[in-house]
Amino acid sequence: MARVQGQPFLTAAWRDLLMINWAVDPALLMPHLPRGVELDAWEGRHFVSLVGFQFLDTRLWGVPIPFHQKFCEVNLRFYVRRRTAQETRRGVVFIREIVARRAVTALARWLYNENYHTLPMRADVALRNGGYHVEYAWRDRAAWGHLAAESTAPWQAADPAAQFITEHYWGYTRQRDGGTMEYRVDHPVWRVRPTASFHVQGEFQKLYGDALGHHLQCPPDSAFIAEGSTVAVFRGQRLREHG
């Protein structure tokens, strides 16, 4: 894991990441692609992932924030890369992120222009009937959506396809004036549990638009639970415009 110098803006433990993944036509992603990055692919296929996870021990500049240290998030993201003179930076772009804390939404929109939305949420992570159960749910008006999975497998090293999903260490966000913000996220390599069963339900066309929302009603290509770890998120920098 490469590291960035300087103090991180945010530290937290991201735990029990349920990652459900669909291969999609790249044309569906192009309207969301920030300037200065290109779509990344695994074996010629482009993926979106619906991800639910827990934020634990959340701190800003090392300081715990009362009533905002523990919460969950569900986001829809896709995968990009940016080539520099020194390296290729593999990152993610978030289409929409859901949390239950209004202050988190306000801070993320202000600092990064991330597309956060505040909705009631709940999480259920437990050992149950000999398996590992992970579920994240959100309520939009009267309807609950959720993603859930069961695993009976032990934690294990991710295979190359799962590594493609989990091992991205940069975030890219389109700004209000059309520019792009880049920020670094540090964490160690995560172990995973393959899922024995999973279920996804929600008003995805309302959340993500007709085309992507319709695709998320189709069976996904893969699903697994990532163990997670402590993470460090660094302040973003605006990409320089060329040409």
GROMACS elastic network, one bead per residue, 0.5 to 0.9 nm:
[ bonds ]
;  ai    aj funct       b0    kb
    1   169     6  0.89018   500
    1   186     6  0.72481   500
    1   187     6  0.69755   500
    1   188     6  0.60267   500
    1   189     6  0.74741   500
    2   169     6  0.88772   500
    2   186     6  0.74437   500
    2   187     6  0.89269   500
    3   184     6  0.88931   500
    3   185     6  0.89017   500
    3   186     6  0.64975   500
    3   187     6  0.88866   500
    4     7     6  0.86424   500
    4     8     6  0.85980   500
    4   184     6  0.75510   500
    4   185     6  0.88176   500
    4   186     6  0.78227   500
    4   234     6  0.79519   500
    5     8     6  0.86063   500
    6   234     6  0.82519   500
    7    10     6  0.88647   500
    7    61     6  0.73042   500
    7    62     6  0.88578   500
    7   232     6  0.89196   500
    7   234     6  0.73531   500
    7   235     6  0.89612   500
    8    11     6  0.68183   500
    8    60     6  0.83067   500
    8    61     6  0.65123   500
    8    62     6  0.82689   500
    8   232     6  0.57501   500
    8   233     6  0.55577   500
    8   235     6  0.69488   500
    9    59     6  0.84325   500
    9    60     6  0.58367   500
    9    61     6  0.51172   500
    9    62     6  0.80427   500
    9   232     6  0.75155   500
    9   233     6  0.58372   500
    9   234     6  0.50157   500
    9   235     6  0.56763   500
   10    58     6  0.72721   500
   10    59     6  0.57114   500
   10    61     6  0.59475   500
   10    62     6  0.73390   500
   10   231     6  0.82398   500
   10   232     6  0.58696   500
   10   233     6  0.50660   500
   10   234     6  0.67658   500
   10   235     6  0.84401   500
   11    57     6  0.78677   500
   11    58     6  0.58816   500
   11    59     6  0.53216   500
   11    60     6  0.66684   500
   11    61     6  0.76545   500
   11    62     6  0.70914   500
   11   230     6  0.71734   500
   11   231     6  0.56662   500
   11   233     6  0.62575   500
   11   234     6  0.89033   500
   12    55     6  0.63379   500
   12    56     6  0.57449   500
   12    57     6  0.52851   500
   12    59     6  0.62625   500
   12    60     6  0.89278   500
   12    69     6  0.82205   500
   12   229     6  0.83896   500
   12   230     6  0.56031   500
   12   231     6  0.55651   500
   12   232     6  0.68530   500
   12   233     6  0.86572   500
   13    54     6  0.77491   500
   13    55     6  0.58143   500
   13    57     6  0.61739   500
   13    58     6  0.70628   500
   13   228     6  0.73161   500
   13   229     6  0.53894   500
   13   231     6  0.58976   500
   13   232     6  0.88321   500
   14    17     6  0.73507   500
   14    53     6  0.65518   500
   14    54     6  0.55712   500
   14    55     6  0.50804   500
   14    56     6  0.64799   500
   14   227     6  0.83794   500
   14   228     6  0.52656   500
   14   229     6  0.55339   500
   14   230     6  0.61568   500
   14   231     6  0.67775   500
   15    53     6  0.59214   500
   15    54     6  0.51890   500
   15    55     6  0.68264   500
   15    56     6  0.75513   500
   15   226     6  0.76581   500
   15   227     6  0.58403   500
   15   229     6  0.61768   500
   15   230     6  0.83024   500
   16    52     6  0.80203   500
   16    53     6  0.55689   500
   16    54     6  0.65455   500
   16   125     6  0.76722   500
   16   134     6  0.72255   500
   16   225     6  0.62569   500
   16   226     6  0.57666   500
   16   227     6  0.50592   500
   16   228     6  0.59821   500
   17    51     6  0.64867   500
   17    52     6  0.56042   500
   17    54     6  0.72497   500
   17   134     6  0.84858   500
   17   224     6  0.82867   500
   17   225     6  0.54634   500
   17   227     6  0.64706   500
   17   228     6  0.64608   500
   18    50     6  0.80458   500
   18    51     6  0.55230   500
   18    52     6  0.52378   500
   18    53     6  0.63646   500
   18   134     6  0.70279   500
   18   135     6  0.78819   500
   18   136     6  0.84387   500
   18   147     6  0.78646   500
   18   148     6  0.75940   500
   18   149     6  0.74716   500
   18   223     6  0.74316   500
   18   224     6  0.60995   500
   18   226     6  0.64547   500
   18   227     6  0.89772   500
   19    49     6  0.61756   500
   19    50     6  0.59041   500
   19    52     6  0.68149   500
   19    53     6  0.87533   500
   19   165     6  0.83499   500
   19   166     6  0.88514   500
   19   222     6  0.83061   500
   19   223     6  0.56278   500
   19   224     6  0.56187   500
   19   225     6  0.61330   500
   19   226     6  0.74216   500
   20    48     6  0.84034   500
   20    49     6  0.54051   500
   20    50     6  0.52481   500
   20    51     6  0.64258   500
   20    52     6  0.89445   500
   20   147     6  0.83071   500
   20   198     6  0.87248   500
   20   200     6  0.85364   500
   20   220     6  0.67130   500
   20   221     6  0.78842   500
   20   222     6  0.60332   500
   20   224     6  0.67690   500
   20   225     6  0.87568   500
   21    47     6  0.64229   500
   21    48     6  0.57574   500
   21    50     6  0.64781   500
   21    51     6  0.86103   500
   21   165     6  0.84683   500
   21   220     6  0.56514   500
   21   221     6  0.57747   500
   21   222     6  0.53009   500
   21   223     6  0.60917   500
   21   224     6  0.89241   500
   22    46     6  0.82539   500
   22    47     6  0.54027   500
   22    48     6  0.54761   500
   22    49     6  0.64299   500
   22    50     6  0.85939   500
   22   215     6  0.80982   500
   22   216     6  0.74371   500
   22   218     6  0.85145   500
   22   219     6  0.79088   500
   22   221     6  0.51237   500
   22   222     6  0.70578   500
   23    26     6  0.88932   500
   23    45     6  0.61234   500
   23    46     6  0.54125   500
   23    48     6  0.65611   500
   23    49     6  0.89265   500
   23   220     6  0.77525   500
   23   221     6  0.66202   500
   24    27     6  0.83131   500
   24    28     6  0.71375   500
   24    29     6  0.82447   500
   24    45     6  0.74712   500
   24    46     6  0.57777   500
   24    47     6  0.57890   500
   24    48     6  0.70151   500
   24   212     6  0.84894   500
   24   215     6  0.76984   500
   25    28     6  0.57604   500
   25    29     6  0.75985   500
   25    45     6  0.83002   500
   25    46     6  0.69885   500
   25    47     6  0.85912   500
   26    29     6  0.52425   500
   26    30     6  0.65056   500
   26    39     6  0.78317   500
   26    45     6  0.84314   500
   26    46     6  0.61756   500
   26    47     6  0.84266   500
   27    30     6  0.53403   500
   27    31     6  0.77786   500
   28    31     6  0.69534   500
   28    32     6  0.82588   500
   28   211     6  0.70542   500
   28   212     6  0.67293   500
   29    32     6  0.55111   500
   29    33     6  0.64408   500
   29    39     6  0.82647   500
   29    46     6  0.88615   500
   29    48     6  0.86718   500
   29    78     6  0.77519   500
   29   212     6  0.86014   500
   30    33     6  0.50774   500
   30    34     6  0.86290   500
   30    39     6  0.82651   500
   31    34     6  0.85010   500
   32    93     6  0.79727   500
   32    94     6  0.86710   500
   32    95     6  0.70039   500
   32   174     6  0.82517   500
   33    36     6  0.88035   500
   33    37     6  0.73329   500
   33    38     6  0.74692   500
   33    39     6  0.77326   500
   33    80     6  0.83687   500
   33    93     6  0.75091   500
   33   172     6  0.89301   500
   33   173     6  0.86848   500
   33   174     6  0.78204   500
   34    37     6  0.63667   500
   34    38     6  0.83678   500
   34    93     6  0.80921   500
   34   172     6  0.70255   500
   34   173     6  0.64108   500
   34   174     6  0.50346   500
   34   175     6  0.84174   500
   34   178     6  0.78150   500
   34   179     6  0.74633   500
   34   180     6  0.59723   500
   34   181     6  0.87322   500
   35    38     6  0.82690   500
   35   174     6  0.73923   500
   35   178     6  0.75431   500
   35   179     6  0.65394   500
   35   180     6  0.60525   500
   35   239     6  0.87598   500
   35   241     6  0.87748   500
   36    82     6  0.69310   500
   36    83     6  0.89979   500
   36   179     6  0.86252   500
   36   180     6  0.72058   500
   36   239     6  0.73801   500
   36   240     6  0.86510   500
   36   241     6  0.79870   500
   36   242     6  0.88374   500
   37    80     6  0.63724   500
   37    81     6  0.56789   500
   37    83     6  0.78608   500
   37   172     6  0.81497   500
   37   180     6  0.89289   500
   38    79     6  0.87491   500
   38    80     6  0.54559   500
   38    81     6  0.55470   500
   38    82     6  0.64635   500
   38    83     6  0.88503   500
   39    46     6  0.75644   500
   39    78     6  0.83241   500
   39    79     6  0.62206   500
   39    81     6  0.63326   500
   39    82     6  0.89216   500
   40    44     6  0.87789   500
   40    45     6  0.85664   500
   40    46     6  0.67656   500
   40    47     6  0.86341   500
   40    78     6  0.85022   500
   40    79     6  0.53560   500
   40    81     6  0.56945   500
   40    90     6  0.76376   500
   40    91     6  0.85043   500
   41    44     6  0.53722   500
   41    45     6  0.51668   500
   41    47     6  0.72773   500
   41    79     6  0.73631   500
   41    80     6  0.79229   500
   41   164     6  0.86151   500
   42    45     6  0.52537   500
   42    46     6  0.65734   500
   42    47     6  0.80187   500
   42   161     6  0.72220   500
   42   164     6  0.68516   500
   42   165     6  0.89478   500
   43    46     6  0.86231   500
   43   161     6  0.89099   500
   46    78     6  0.79268   500
   46    79     6  0.75898   500
   47    77     6  0.85544   500
   47    78     6  0.60007   500
   47    79     6  0.69330   500
   47   165     6  0.84779   500
   48    76     6  0.68328   500
   48    77     6  0.55340   500
   48    79     6  0.73297   500
   49    75     6  0.80113   500
   49    76     6  0.56418   500
   49    77     6  0.54258   500
   49    78     6  0.63673   500
   49    79     6  0.89541   500
   49   165     6  0.80202   500
   50    74     6  0.70872   500
   50    75     6  0.57804   500
   50    77     6  0.67056   500
   50   147     6  0.83227   500
   50   216     6  0.88329   500
   51    73     6  0.80023   500
   51    74     6  0.54525   500
   51    75     6  0.53138   500
   51    76     6  0.63466   500
   51    77     6  0.78766   500
   51   147     6  0.84343   500
   52    72     6  0.72507   500
   52    73     6  0.56362   500
   52    75     6  0.65709   500
   52   123     6  0.89285   500
   52   135     6  0.78919   500
   52   136     6  0.59370   500
   52   137     6  0.85905   500
   52   147     6  0.74524   500
   52   148     6  0.89931   500
   53    71     6  0.88146   500
   53    72     6  0.56815   500
   53    73     6  0.56589   500
   53    74     6  0.66633   500
   53   123     6  0.84286   500
   53   135     6  0.89073   500
   53   136     6  0.74499   500
   53   228     6  0.87129   500
   54    70     6  0.73308   500
   54    71     6  0.60023   500
   54    73     6  0.64732   500
   54   123     6  0.79227   500
   55    58     6  0.65373   500
   55    69     6  0.72328   500
   55    70     6  0.54042   500
   55    71     6  0.52511   500
   55    72     6  0.55626   500
   55    73     6  0.74144   500
   56    69     6  0.58079   500
   56    71     6  0.68715   500
   56    72     6  0.85159   500
   56   230     6  0.88307   500
   57    64     6  0.72201   500
   57    68     6  0.86317   500
   57    70     6  0.62380   500
   58    62     6  0.87143   500
   58    63     6  0.83976   500
   58    64     6  0.61989   500
   58    65     6  0.72031   500
   58    68     6  0.69610   500
   58    70     6  0.66738   500
   58    71     6  0.89112   500
   59    62     6  0.52054   500
   59    65     6  0.61882   500
   59    68     6  0.86194   500
   59    69     6  0.69173   500
   60    63     6  0.52277   500
   60    64     6  0.65250   500
   60    65     6  0.71716   500
   61    64     6  0.85754   500
   64    68     6  0.79461   500
   64    69     6  0.65282   500
   65    68     6  0.54760   500
   65    69     6  0.60753   500
   66    69     6  0.66930   500
   67    70     6  0.74675   500
   68    71     6  0.69207   500
   68   101     6  0.73482   500
   68   103     6  0.82791   500
   68   104     6  0.79837   500
   71    99     6  0.75162   500
   71   100     6  0.72092   500
   71   101     6  0.76615   500
   71   121     6  0.87071   500
   71   122     6  0.86295   500
   71   123     6  0.86213   500
   72    98     6  0.85484   500
   72    99     6  0.62858   500
   72   100     6  0.73859   500
   72   121     6  0.73695   500
   72   122     6  0.73619   500
   72   123     6  0.68354   500
   72   136     6  0.77223   500
   73    97     6  0.69096   500
   73    98     6  0.55708   500
   73   100     6  0.77025   500
   73   121     6  0.81913   500
   73   136     6  0.80652   500
   74    96     6  0.84928   500
   74    97     6  0.58509   500
   74    98     6  0.52018   500
   74    99     6  0.68509   500
   74   136     6  0.73600   500
   74   137     6  0.82000   500
   74   138     6  0.82626   500
   74   147     6  0.89914   500
   75    94     6  0.68637   500
   75    95     6  0.74552   500
   75    96     6  0.56775   500
   75    98     6  0.60851   500
   75    99     6  0.88136   500
   75   116     6  0.88104   500
   76    93     6  0.86688   500
   76    94     6  0.58954   500
   76    95     6  0.55423   500
   76    96     6  0.56632   500
   76    97     6  0.66288   500
   76   208     6  0.84313   500
   77    92     6  0.64191   500
   77    93     6  0.55062   500
   77    95     6  0.55640   500
   77    96     6  0.74659   500
   77    97     6  0.86675   500
   78    91     6  0.86040   500
   78    92     6  0.56050   500
   78    93     6  0.54963   500
   78    94     6  0.66511   500
   78    95     6  0.77447   500
   79    90     6  0.75006   500
   79    91     6  0.59206   500
   79    93     6  0.63509   500
   79    94     6  0.89921   500
   79   164     6  0.89360   500
   79   165     6  0.79768   500
   79   168     6  0.80396   500
   80    89     6  0.84236   500
   80    90     6  0.59799   500
   80    91     6  0.52061   500
   80    92     6  0.56247   500
   80    93     6  0.70583   500
   80   168     6  0.88759   500
   80   171     6  0.89472   500
   80   172     6  0.84241   500
   81    88     6  0.65578   500
   81    89     6  0.53327   500
   81    91     6  0.56003   500
   81    92     6  0.79849   500
   81   170     6  0.86309   500
   82    87     6  0.84414   500
   82    88     6  0.56618   500
   82    89     6  0.50654   500
   82    90     6  0.65731   500
   82    91     6  0.78563   500
   83    86     6  0.80344   500
   83    87     6  0.61471   500
   83    89     6  0.62225   500
   83    90     6  0.87365   500
   84    87     6  0.53029   500
   84    88     6  0.59892   500
   84    89     6  0.75300   500
   85    88     6  0.83181   500
   89   168     6  0.81211   500
   89   169     6  0.75978   500
   89   170     6  0.67878   500
   90   167     6  0.80426   500
   90   168     6  0.52572   500
   90   169     6  0.64229   500
   90   170     6  0.62340   500
   90   171     6  0.86036   500
   91   167     6  0.84806   500
   91   169     6  0.56651   500
   91   171     6  0.52505   500
   91   172     6  0.69245   500
   91   184     6  0.87741   500
   92   168     6  0.66608   500
   92   169     6  0.79994   500
   92   170     6  0.64131   500
   92   171     6  0.50841   500
   92   172     6  0.63248   500
   92   173     6  0.88877   500
   93   170     6  0.89542   500
   93   171     6  0.61095   500
   93   172     6  0.54131   500
   93   173     6  0.63901   500
   93   174     6  0.88267   500
   94    97     6  0.68986   500
   94   114     6  0.73675   500
   94   115     6  0.73792   500
   94   171     6  0.81923   500
   94   172     6  0.80452   500
   94   173     6  0.75804   500
   95   114     6  0.84306   500
   95   115     6  0.67448   500
   95   208     6  0.74826   500
   96   114     6  0.76992   500
   96   115     6  0.50531   500
   96   116     6  0.59743   500
   96   117     6  0.74660   500
   96   207     6  0.78873   500
   96   208     6  0.74149   500
   97   105     6  0.87376   500
   97   114     6  0.78391   500
   97   115     6  0.61071   500
   97   117     6  0.61773   500
   97   118     6  0.86086   500
   98   105     6  0.82907   500
   98   115     6  0.86285   500
   98   116     6  0.57551   500
   98   118     6  0.57982   500
   98   119     6  0.65732   500
   98   121     6  0.85133   500
   98   138     6  0.79598   500
   99   102     6  0.77514   500
   99   104     6  0.74698   500
   99   105     6  0.71449   500
   99   116     6  0.72822   500
   99   117     6  0.63982   500
   99   118     6  0.51453   500
   99   119     6  0.61577   500
   99   120     6  0.76010   500
   99   121     6  0.70229   500
   99   138     6  0.84824   500
  100   104     6  0.82769   500
  100   105     6  0.84793   500
  100   117     6  0.81902   500
  100   118     6  0.51017   500
  100   119     6  0.50974   500
  100   120     6  0.51662   500
  100   121     6  0.56728   500
  100   122     6  0.85903   500
  100   138     6  0.84788   500
  101   104     6  0.53957   500
  101   105     6  0.66057   500
  101   106     6  0.89239   500
  101   118     6  0.62447   500
  101   119     6  0.79953   500
  101   120     6  0.85501   500
  102   105     6  0.50837   500
  102   106     6  0.62014   500
  102   107     6  0.86562   500
  102   117     6  0.80752   500
  102   118     6  0.57881   500
  102   119     6  0.86535   500
  103   106     6  0.50821   500
  103   107     6  0.61122   500
  103   108     6  0.85679   500
  104   107     6  0.52245   500
  104   108     6  0.61083   500
  104   109     6  0.85370   500
  104   116     6  0.82394   500
  104   118     6  0.85530   500
  105   108     6  0.53468   500
  105   109     6  0.61638   500
  105   110     6  0.85627   500
  105   114     6  0.84519   500
  105   115     6  0.83023   500
  105   116     6  0.51836   500
  105   117     6  0.60931   500
  105   118     6  0.64560   500
  106   109     6  0.53001   500
  106   110     6  0.61086   500
  106   111     6  0.86577   500
  106   116     6  0.79701   500
  106   117     6  0.89527   500
  107   110     6  0.51183   500
  107   111     6  0.60254   500
  107   112     6  0.82228   500
  107   113     6  0.89599   500
  108   111     6  0.53726   500
  108   112     6  0.56390   500
  108   113     6  0.63935   500
  108   114     6  0.56968   500
  108   115     6  0.79977   500
  108   116     6  0.68892   500
  109   112     6  0.56085   500
  109   115     6  0.66009   500
  109   116     6  0.66434   500
  110   113     6  0.57522   500
  110   114     6  0.80877   500
  111   114     6  0.80523   500
  111   235     6  0.84488   500
  111   236     6  0.81536   500
  112   115     6  0.89193   500
  112   172     6  0.89278   500
  112   173     6  0.66442   500
  112   174     6  0.84009   500
  112   175     6  0.74887   500
  112   181     6  0.68785   500
  112   182     6  0.88659   500
  112   183     6  0.88999   500
  112   235     6  0.89237   500
  112   236     6  0.72937   500
  113   116     6  0.84418   500
  113   173     6  0.68195   500
  113   174     6  0.71641   500
  113   175     6  0.59620   500
  113   176     6  0.72699   500
  113   181     6  0.86993   500
  114   173     6  0.64168   500
  114   174     6  0.79979   500
  114   175     6  0.85342   500
  115   173     6  0.89778   500
  118   121     6  0.88847   500
  119   138     6  0.63592   500
  119   139     6  0.61655   500
  119   140     6  0.65449   500
  119   141     6  0.87547   500
  120   137     6  0.84616   500
  120   138     6  0.56603   500
  120   139     6  0.54485   500
  120   140     6  0.76804   500
  121   136     6  0.74383   500
  121   137     6  0.55278   500
  121   139     6  0.63929   500
  121   144     6  0.89707   500
  122   135     6  0.83315   500
  122   136     6  0.60009   500
  122   137     6  0.53531   500
  122   138     6  0.65790   500
  122   139     6  0.89413   500
  123   134     6  0.77399   500
  123   135     6  0.57395   500
  123   137     6  0.64255   500
  124   133     6  0.74647   500
  124   134     6  0.58473   500
  124   135     6  0.50891   500
  124   136     6  0.65449   500
  124   137     6  0.87379   500
  124   148     6  0.89304   500
  125   132     6  0.75806   500
  125   133     6  0.55858   500
  125   135     6  0.63397   500
  125   136     6  0.85544   500
  126   131     6  0.84509   500
  126   132     6  0.60584   500
  126   133     6  0.53226   500
  126   134     6  0.67567   500
  127   130     6  0.66411   500
  127   131     6  0.56662   500
  127   133     6  0.60131   500
  127   134     6  0.88870   500
  128   131     6  0.52745   500
  128   132     6  0.61305   500
  128   133     6  0.63483   500
  128   150     6  0.89144   500
  129   132     6  0.82735   500
  130   152     6  0.69148   500
  131   150     6  0.62756   500
  131   151     6  0.54596   500
  131   153     6  0.79097   500
  132   149     6  0.81578   500
  132   150     6  0.55010   500
  132   151     6  0.50247   500
  132   152     6  0.62177   500
  132   153     6  0.83328   500
  132   193     6  0.89083   500
  133   148     6  0.74921   500
  133   149     6  0.59649   500
  133   151     6  0.66785   500
  134   147     6  0.83388   500
  134   148     6  0.55875   500
  134   149     6  0.54855   500
  134   150     6  0.65443   500
  134   151     6  0.86291   500
  134   225     6  0.80523   500
  135   146     6  0.69977   500
  135   147     6  0.57272   500
  135   149     6  0.64917   500
  135   150     6  0.88368   500
  136   145     6  0.85179   500
  136   146     6  0.55470   500
  136   147     6  0.55909   500
  136   148     6  0.64452   500
  137   144     6  0.66387   500
  137   145     6  0.55181   500
  137   147     6  0.65563   500
  137   148     6  0.84175   500
  138   143     6  0.84102   500
  138   144     6  0.55935   500
  138   145     6  0.54017   500
  138   146     6  0.63301   500
  138   202     6  0.87862   500
  139   142     6  0.66243   500
  139   143     6  0.55768   500
  139   145     6  0.62518   500
  139   146     6  0.87389   500
  140   143     6  0.54999   500
  140   144     6  0.63554   500
  140   145     6  0.77471   500
  140   203     6  0.84520   500
  141   144     6  0.81085   500
  143   202     6  0.80487   500
  143   203     6  0.81943   500
  144   201     6  0.82824   500
  144   202     6  0.69221   500
  144   203     6  0.86686   500
  145   200     6  0.77451   500
  145   201     6  0.52135   500
  145   203     6  0.69676   500
  145   204     6  0.87781   500
  146   199     6  0.78701   500
  146   200     6  0.58558   500
  146   201     6  0.53636   500
  146   202     6  0.63650   500
  147   198     6  0.74653   500
  147   199     6  0.57097   500
  147   201     6  0.64584   500
  147   202     6  0.85320   500
  148   197     6  0.84563   500
  148   198     6  0.54739   500
  148   199     6  0.52558   500
  148   200     6  0.65456   500
  149   195     6  0.62921   500
  149   196     6  0.74613   500
  149   197     6  0.55781   500
  149   199     6  0.63407   500
  149   200     6  0.88448   500
  149   223     6  0.82969   500
  149   224     6  0.80427   500
  149   225     6  0.80256   500
  150   194     6  0.87788   500
  150   195     6  0.56351   500
  150   196     6  0.56316   500
  150   197     6  0.53821   500
  150   198     6  0.63124   500
  150   225     6  0.88902   500
  151   154     6  0.81786   500
  151   193     6  0.64301   500
  151   194     6  0.62355   500
  151   197     6  0.70866   500
  151   198     6  0.89016   500
  151   224     6  0.83134   500
  151   225     6  0.80098   500
  152   193     6  0.79927   500
  152   194     6  0.80654   500
  152   195     6  0.73525   500
  152   196     6  0.65492   500
  153   156     6  0.83240   500
  153   193     6  0.57941   500
  153   194     6  0.63870   500
  153   195     6  0.76026   500
  153   196     6  0.80573   500
  154   192     6  0.81664   500
  154   193     6  0.60809   500
  154   194     6  0.84386   500
  155   191     6  0.57956   500
  155   192     6  0.53122   500
  155   193     6  0.50896   500
  155   194     6  0.84682   500
  155   226     6  0.84555   500
  155   227     6  0.75309   500
  156   159     6  0.89146   500
  156   190     6  0.88769   500
  156   191     6  0.52134   500
  156   192     6  0.54368   500
  156   193     6  0.63972   500
  156   194     6  0.87189   500
  157   163     6  0.89369   500
  157   189     6  0.87313   500
  157   190     6  0.74385   500
  157   192     6  0.62855   500
  157   193     6  0.86875   500
  158   161     6  0.77735   500
  158   162     6  0.54730   500
  158   163     6  0.56919   500
  158   166     6  0.86755   500
  158   189     6  0.87853   500
  158   190     6  0.73651   500
  158   191     6  0.58004   500
  158   192     6  0.56889   500
  158   193     6  0.83204   500
  158   226     6  0.86245   500
  159   162     6  0.53759   500
  159   163     6  0.60846   500
  159   164     6  0.87744   500
  159   192     6  0.89215   500
  160   164     6  0.62872   500
  160   165     6  0.89178   500
  161   164     6  0.52400   500
  161   165     6  0.68473   500
  162   165     6  0.51578   500
  162   166     6  0.62588   500
  162   167     6  0.83734   500
  162   192     6  0.82213   500
  162   222     6  0.88619   500
  162   223     6  0.89522   500
  162   224     6  0.80251   500
  163   166     6  0.50873   500
  163   167     6  0.54161   500
  163   168     6  0.87006   500
  163   189     6  0.85208   500
  163   190     6  0.85100   500
  164   167     6  0.57313   500
  164   168     6  0.74885   500
  165   168     6  0.72272   500
  166   169     6  0.88638   500
  166   189     6  0.80706   500
  166   190     6  0.73735   500
  166   226     6  0.79402   500
  167   188     6  0.89931   500
  167   189     6  0.70653   500
  167   190     6  0.82489   500
  168   171     6  0.82385   500
  168   185     6  0.82676   500
  169   183     6  0.86145   500
  169   184     6  0.59074   500
  169   186     6  0.61863   500
  169   187     6  0.78620   500
  170   182     6  0.68669   500
  170   183     6  0.56596   500
  170   185     6  0.57711   500
  170   186     6  0.85383   500
  171   181     6  0.80092   500
  171   182     6  0.57121   500
  171   183     6  0.52381   500
  171   184     6  0.63453   500
  171   185     6  0.73982   500
  171   236     6  0.86991   500
  172   180     6  0.65915   500
  172   181     6  0.56010   500
  172   183     6  0.67026   500
  172   236     6  0.89211   500
  173   179     6  0.84402   500
  173   180     6  0.55524   500
  173   181     6  0.51300   500
  173   182     6  0.67314   500
  173   183     6  0.87076   500
  174   177     6  0.82235   500
  174   178     6  0.60709   500
  174   179     6  0.58881   500
  174   181     6  0.64594   500
  175   178     6  0.52362   500
  175   179     6  0.51226   500
  175   180     6  0.55626   500
  175   181     6  0.67519   500
  176   179     6  0.72873   500
  177   180     6  0.88541   500
  179   238     6  0.73271   500
  179   239     6  0.72635   500
  179   240     6  0.84973   500
  179   241     6  0.78113   500
  180   237     6  0.85044   500
  180   238     6  0.57994   500
  180   239     6  0.56847   500
  180   240     6  0.84481   500
  180   241     6  0.89798   500
  181   236     6  0.59658   500
  181   237     6  0.55314   500
  181   239     6  0.60536   500
  182   235     6  0.85913   500
  182   236     6  0.52308   500
  182   237     6  0.53394   500
  182   238     6  0.60991   500
  182   239     6  0.66585   500
  183   233     6  0.74205   500
  183   234     6  0.60453   500
  183   235     6  0.60343   500
  183   237     6  0.63594   500
  183   238     6  0.87603   500
  184   232     6  0.82031   500
  184   233     6  0.59807   500
  184   234     6  0.54389   500
  184   235     6  0.75546   500
  184   236     6  0.72779   500
  185   231     6  0.67806   500
  185   232     6  0.56430   500
  185   234     6  0.64654   500
  186   230     6  0.86138   500
  186   231     6  0.55876   500
  186   232     6  0.51551   500
  186   233     6  0.65920   500
  186   234     6  0.83990   500
  187   190     6  0.82829   500
  187   228     6  0.84636   500
  187   229     6  0.66838   500
  187   230     6  0.64269   500
  187   232     6  0.68176   500
  188   228     6  0.85232   500
  188   229     6  0.70411   500
  188   230     6  0.81187   500
  188   231     6  0.81153   500
  189   228     6  0.84628   500
  189   229     6  0.86061   500
  190   226     6  0.62396   500
  190   227     6  0.59721   500
  190   228     6  0.57310   500
  190   229     6  0.72606   500
  191   225     6  0.85866   500
  191   226     6  0.58740   500
  191   227     6  0.55621   500
  191   228     6  0.75330   500
  192   224     6  0.66340   500
  192   225     6  0.54382   500
  192   227     6  0.57550   500
  192   228     6  0.86181   500
  193   224     6  0.58050   500
  193   225     6  0.50992   500
  193   226     6  0.64388   500
  193   227     6  0.77402   500
  194   223     6  0.70814   500
  194   225     6  0.65054   500
  194   226     6  0.88564   500
  195   198     6  0.68134   500
  195   222     6  0.89127   500
  195   223     6  0.63407   500
  195   224     6  0.52345   500
  195   225     6  0.69817   500
  196   224     6  0.89647   500
  197   223     6  0.87563   500
  198   223     6  0.75105   500
  198   224     6  0.89462   500
  200   216     6  0.86262   500
  200   217     6  0.82198   500
  201   204     6  0.81435   500
  201   216     6  0.89910   500
  201   217     6  0.78437   500
  202   205     6  0.86068   500
  202   207     6  0.86660   500
  202   217     6  0.84776   500
  203   206     6  0.55912   500
  203   207     6  0.65034   500
  203   208     6  0.87830   500
  203   213     6  0.76793   500
  204   208     6  0.57029   500
  204   209     6  0.72953   500
  204   210     6  0.80306   500
  204   212     6  0.77690   500
  204   214     6  0.71100   500
  204   215     6  0.88415   500
  204   216     6  0.67767   500
  204   217     6  0.75791   500
  205   208     6  0.53382   500
  205   211     6  0.73127   500
  205   212     6  0.69342   500
  205   214     6  0.60334   500
  205   215     6  0.88834   500
  205   216     6  0.84326   500
  205   217     6  0.89479   500
  206   209     6  0.57820   500
  206   210     6  0.72671   500
  206   213     6  0.72270   500
  207   210     6  0.88601   500
  207   213     6  0.72011   500
  208   211     6  0.80430   500
  208   212     6  0.60466   500
  208   213     6  0.53502   500
  209   212     6  0.59010   500
  209   213     6  0.55093   500
  209   214     6  0.81275   500
  210   213     6  0.51372   500
  210   214     6  0.57993   500
  210   215     6  0.85435   500
  211   214     6  0.53443   500
  211   215     6  0.64626   500
  211   216     6  0.89545   500
  212   215     6  0.50652   500
  212   216     6  0.63540   500
  212   217     6  0.89811   500
  213   216     6  0.52004   500
  213   217     6  0.67932   500
  214   217     6  0.53843   500
  214   218     6  0.73166   500
  215   218     6  0.54548   500
  215   219     6  0.85800   500
  215   220     6  0.89798   500
  216   219     6  0.74934   500
  216   220     6  0.74582   500
  217   220     6  0.85021   500
  219   222     6  0.89125   500
  220   223     6  0.74696   500
  225   228     6  0.89356   500
  228   231     6  0.85789   500
  233   236     6  0.89013   500
  238   241     6  0.89809   500
